[in-house]
Amino acid sequence: MRLIRGLNHLEPLRNGCVLTIGNFDGLHLGHQLVITKLAEHGRRLNLPSVAMVFEPQPLEYFLADHAPSRLTRLREKAIQFAKLPIDELLVMPFNRSLADYDAEQFIADILVRRLNVKHLVIGDDFHFGKARRGNFALLQHRGETYGFSVEDSHSFELAGSRVSSTLIRDALGEGDLAQAKSMLGRDYSVCGRVAHGDKRGRELGFPTANVRMQRKNTPIVGVYAVTMTGLDNAEYRGVANVGSRPTVDGGSKVVLETHLFDFNQDIYGQYVEVHFKHKLRDETRFASLDQLKQQIGLDVTAAKQFFENTDNR
């Protein structure tokens, strides 16, 4: 898969392409089905398959800090896309220029002239262009004019409910990691580079690997049993806190701190992935650091018990 940042870096598609457009936040099972369907069309037509995503996501552009929490940052999204049968991931910078694009202009300039789209797989509730005037019906109508076909991606349902990024976000917010996993097709995870912190965890006897969340809002907050990958092709178990650290610094920023069991390596600067397995408790403000230390010890015991129970199933 090739990652292309903006149309200026896209090589001319003389024979055309098959295309899908969306946020693909989380790249859940429904999204995966769309990509699989797109790839099948690409093979049938002998054309490259292209997924167009926006960065930032449109609601983040319009609502800023009030936008819904994001499941996956761009790099995390690209990592998941690379596991699917997609040829090119086209990242469109969402800015004032793109926000002001008229729907007809978007079709003519971007879909037809720049991408030479031959087949489009899209949700029937998809809206685009200035004031969201573009929709599925317009694409079908203009497809007849420009010579491309349009297909409804259809919603993917699980136990009678439509799988969506919103439902996954809700499940994570409720601590229902099993439900989120059933819709994602994998454990919810966060990727990032291990950064230096204030070493407070080490002082408390529980050194942590700190990963910058690098997102305005997080869908997951609390203390969790986790695993970490990205180090020596191994999987390490631990306990992680995602939150604003109210006991230590009064809740000034959201951080991900992971204490790995029986681990003593220098991993600063390494790119890792933290997989959330089970929620242990909500984030709590403690009256003292001694109380916090005592609770972390209890969290470690609870996480180890969770993994032991899992191993014995």
C-alpha positions in Angstrom: 0.0 0.0 0.0 1.2 3.5 -0.8 0.4 6.4 1.4 -0.2 9.6 -0.6 -0.5 13.0 1.1 -2.6 15.2 -1.1 -3.4 15.2 -4.8 -0.2 17.0 -5.7 1.7 13.8 -4.9 -0.6 11.5 -6.8 0.7 10.2 -10.1 -1.8 10.4 -13.0 -4.2 7.5 -13.1 -4.5 7.2 -16.9 -6.6 4.1 -16.8 -8.6 5.2 -13.8 -9.2 3.7 -10.4 -11.8 2.3 -8.1 -12.4 4.5 -5.1 -14.0 4.7 -1.7 -14.3 7.9 0.5 -14.7 8.3 4.2 -13.2 8.9 7.6 -12.7 5.2 8.3 -12.1 6.0 12.0 -11.2 2.8 13.7 -11.2 0.9 10.4 -13.8 -1.5 12.0 -15.4 -4.6 10.4 -17.8 -2.6 8.4 -15.0 -0.5 6.9 -13.0 -3.7 6.2 -15.9 -5.1 4.3 -16.0 -2.0 2.1 -12.3 -2.3 1.4 -12.6 -5.9 0.5 -15.5 -5.2 -1.8 -13.5 -2.3 -3.4 -10.5 -4.6 -4.0 -12.7 -7.2 -5.7 -13.9 -4.5 -8.2 -10.3 -3.4 -8.7 -9.2 -6.9 -9.6 -12.2 -7.4 -11.9 -11.5 -4.1 -13.7 -7.7 -4.4 -13.5 -7.6 -1.0 -11.8 -5.9 0.2 -8.6 -8.0 0.5 -5.5 -7.9 3.8 -3.7 -9.3 4.9 -0.3 -9.6 8.6 0.3 -9.5 9.9 3.9 -9.5 13.4 5.3 -7.0 14.9 7.7 -8.1 16.3 10.0 -11.5 14.7 9.9 -14.2 17.2 8.9 -15.9 17.4 12.3 -12.5 18.1 13.9 -12.0 21.0 11.4 -15.5 22.4 12.1 -15.9 21.6 15.8 -12.2 21.7 17.0 -12.1 20.5 20.7 -15.8 19.8 20.7 -15.5 17.1 18.0 -16.1 13.4 19.0 -13.1 11.6 20.4 -11.1 9.9 17.7 -10.5 6.1 17.6 -7.4 6.2 15.4 -4.9 8.9 14.5 -3.7 9.0 10.9 -0.6 6.8 11.5 -2.7 4.2 13.4 -5.2 4.3 10.5 -2.5 3.8 7.9 -1.1 0.8 9.9 -4.5 -0.9 9.8 -5.1 0.0 6.1 -1.8 -1.7 5.3 -3.2 -5.0 6.5 -6.0 -4.8 3.9 -6.1 -5.3 0.1 -5.8 -1.6 -0.8 -3.3 -0.2 -3.3 -3.3 3.5 -2.3 -4.4 5.5 0.7 -5.0 9.1 -0.4 -4.9 11.6 2.5 -6.7 14.8 1.6 -5.9 17.8 3.8 -9.2 19.1 5.1 -8.9 22.9 5.1 -11.0 25.9 4.1 -10.3 25.4 0.5 -11.7 21.8 0.5 -14.5 22.8 2.9 -15.6 25.4 0.3 -15.5 23.0 -2.6 -18.9 22.9 -4.4 -20.2 19.3 -4.7 -20.3 19.5 -8.5 -16.8 20.9 -8.6 -15.6 18.1 -6.3 -17.0 15.5 -8.7 -15.6 17.2 -11.8 -12.2 18.3 -10.6 -11.2 15.6 -8.1 -13.1 12.5 -8.8 -13.1 12.8 -12.6 -10.2 14.9 -13.7 -7.6 14.0 -11.0 -8.6 10.5 -10.0 -10.3 9.3 -13.2 -12.7 7.2 -11.1 -14.4 4.3 -12.8 -16.2 2.8 -9.9 -17.1 4.3 -6.5 -18.1 2.4 -3.4 -19.8 4.8 -0.9 -22.3 4.8 1.9 -25.9 5.9 0.9 -25.7 8.5 3.8 -22.5 10.0 2.5 -22.6 13.9 2.1 -19.8 16.1 0.7 -19.1 19.5 -0.7 -20.0 22.9 0.6 -22.9 22.8 3.0 -23.0 19.0 2.5 -25.0 19.5 -0.7 -23.5 16.5 -2.4 -25.0 13.1 -1.8 -25.4 9.5 -3.1 -28.1 10.5 -5.6 -26.0 13.3 -7.1 -23.0 10.9 -7.5 -25.2 8.4 -9.3 -26.6 11.1 -11.6 -23.2 12.5 -12.4 -21.8 9.0 -12.8 -24.0 8.6 -15.8 -22.6 11.8 -17.3 -18.9 11.1 -16.6 -18.9 7.4 -17.0 -18.4 6.0 -13.6 -20.6 3.6 -11.6 -21.6 4.1 -7.9 -22.3 1.4 -5.4 -23.8 1.5 -1.9 -21.4 0.1 0.6 -24.3 -1.1 2.8 -24.0 -1.1 6.6 -22.4 -4.0 8.4 -24.5 -5.4 11.2 -23.5 -7.4 14.3 -26.3 -8.9 16.4 -28.8 -6.8 14.6 -27.0 -3.5 15.2 -25.2 -1.4 12.6 -21.5 -1.3 13.3 -20.2 2.2 13.5 -17.4 4.3 14.9 -19.9 6.0 17.2 -21.0 2.6 18.7 -17.4 1.6 19.3 -16.7 5.0 20.9 -19.8 4.4 23.2 -18.6 0.9 24.1 -15.1 2.1 25.0 -16.6 4.9 27.1 -18.7 2.4 29.0 -15.6 0.2 29.5 -17.1 -2.6 27.4 -13.9 -3.6 25.6 -15.3 -7.0 24.5 -18.1 -5.2 22.6 -15.7 -2.8 21.0 -13.4 -5.7 20.0 -16.4 -7.5 18.4 -17.0 -4.5 16.1 -13.3 -3.6 15.4 -12.3 -7.2 14.8 -9.3 -6.7 17.1 -8.5 -5.2 20.5 -8.7 -1.5 20.7 -5.2 -0.1 20.8 -3.2 3.1 20.8 0.2 3.5 19.0 2.9 6.0 19.8 6.5 6.7 20.6 7.7 6.1 24.2 8.6 9.5 25.6 10.3 10.8 28.7 7.9 11.6 31.6 8.5 13.1 35.0 9.7 9.8 36.4 7.0 9.9 39.1 6.1 6.2 38.4 9.6 5.2 39.0 9.7 7.1 42.3 6.5 5.2 43.3 8.1 1.9 42.5 6.1 1.3 39.3 8.2 2.7 36.3 6.0 3.5 33.3 6.4 3.8 29.5 4.7 7.0 28.5 3.1 7.3 25.1 1.9 10.7 23.9 -1.8 10.4 22.9 -1.5 13.2 20.3 -5.3 13.6 20.0 -7.6 16.3 21.3 -10.1 13.8 22.9 -9.7 10.2 23.9 -12.5 7.6 23.8 -10.9 5.6 26.6 -10.1 6.8 30.2 -9.3 4.7 33.2 -7.0 1.9 34.3 -6.6 -1.2 32.2 -4.9 -4.6 31.8 -3.0 -4.2 28.6 -0.3 -5.8 26.4 2.4 -3.9 24.5 3.9 -4.9 21.2 6.6 -3.4 19.0 9.5 -4.5 21.2 11.7 -7.4 20.1 8.7 -9.1 18.3 7.4 -10.0 21.8 4.2 -9.2 23.6 4.5 -7.8 27.1 1.8 -7.6 29.7 1.1 -4.7 32.0 -1.3 -2.2 33.5 -2.0 1.2 32.0 -3.6 4.4 33.0 -5.2 6.7 30.4 -6.2 10.0 31.9 -5.3 13.4 33.2 -3.4 12.2 36.3 -5.5 14.2 38.8 -3.5 13.1 41.9 -0.1 14.1 40.4 -0.7 17.3 38.3 -4.3 18.2 38.7 -5.5 16.9 35.3 -3.6 19.2 33.0 -3.3 16.8 30.0 -4.3 13.3 28.9 -1.4 10.8 29.0 -1.0 7.0 28.5 1.3 5.5 31.1 2.0 1.7 31.0 3.8 -0.3 33.7 5.1 -3.6 32.2 5.4 -6.6 34.5 9.0 -7.8 35.2 10.4 -5.5 32.6 13.6 -3.4 32.8 14.7 -2.1 29.4 15.4 1.3 28.0 12.7 1.7 25.3 12.7 5.5 25.0 12.0 6.6 21.4 10.6 3.2 20.3 7.3 3.1 18.5 4.9 0.7 20.4 1.3 -0.4 20.4 -0.7 -0.7 23.6 -3.6 -3.2 23.3 -6.4 -2.7 25.9 -7.7 -6.0 27.2 -9.8 -5.3 30.3 -10.9 -2.3 32.2 -10.0 -2.4 35.9 -11.4 0.8 37.2 -12.1 4.5 36.5 -9.5 7.1 37.0 -9.6 8.4 40.6 -8.1 11.3 42.5 -6.3 10.2 45.7 -5.6 12.3 48.7 -1.9 11.4 48.8 0.9 9.8 46.8 1.0 6.9 49.3 -2.7 6.1 48.6 -2.0 6.3 44.9 1.0 3.9 45.3 -1.2 1.5 47.3 -3.8 1.5 44.6 -1.3 0.9 41.8 -0.2 -2.2 43.7 -3.8 -3.4 43.8 -4.2 -2.6 40.0 -1.1 -4.7 39.2 -2.5 -7.6 41.2 -5.8 -7.3 39.5 -4.3 -7.1 36.0 -2.1 -10.2 36.7 -5.2 -12.1 37.9 -7.0 -11.1 34.8 -4.3 -12.5 32.6 -4.0 -15.7 34.7 -7.7 -16.3 34.3 -7.5 -15.7 30.6 -4.6 -18.2 30.3 -6.6 -20.8 32.2 -9.7 -20.6 30.0 
